[in-house]
Amino acid sequence: MKAWQDRVIAEKRELDEKIVKLAEFISGNASFDVLPTEERGLLRAQRDTMLDYSDILKQRIDRF
């Protein structure tokens, strides 16, 4: 495997770890629940964008 391919795989792994942490924070966390509505919306949008990004990385990895 080429070095750039290893970097893409590592990037996806790190991103997926961040997604899990963010999803855990969003669901059922009292700290999340007290945030302003706009901030909660932005965090959900960030999670959704991260999921899309992870999917793109998966598609790239599948093409290796």
N, C-alpha and C positions, 0 to 999 in steps of 0.2 A: 504494500500500500504506500502511496506517495505521502510526503509530509503534509501537503495541503489537505489531503483527505483525512488524515489523522486529526488535523486542526478542526475540520468541520465536525467530525464525530465528537471531539472534546467540547466544542462549542454547544452542540445539541445537548450533550449530557449536562453541562453546566446550566444551560437555559432551562432544561426540564427540572432540575433541582430548585431553581428559583421559582418556577411555576408552582411547584408543590408547596413551597413555603408561602407564596402569595395566596394561593387558594386556601390554605389552612388559615391564614390570617383573615381572609374575607368571610369564610363560613364559620359562624358560631363564635366569633371572638368579640368580647365585650369592648375591647379597644376600637375595633372596626365600627361597631354599632354606634359609638358616640361621635364619630367623625361627621363633619358637615356632609350634607347630601351630595354636593358637587364633588367633594373629595372621594367619597365612596364610589360615585359613578366613574371618576377618572381611574381609580384603582381597578374597577371591573373592566374598563376599556383597556387598561394596560395588560391585564391578565389575558383578555381575548386576543389582543395583538401578539402577545408572547406565544399563545397557542398557535396562531396562524404562522408565526415565524418558525416555531418548532416543526410544524407540518411541512413547511418549505424545506427546512434542513433535512427532514426525513426523506422527502422526495429526491433531494440531491444525493443523499447517501444511498438510496435504493438504486440510483443510476450508476454508481461506482462499478 
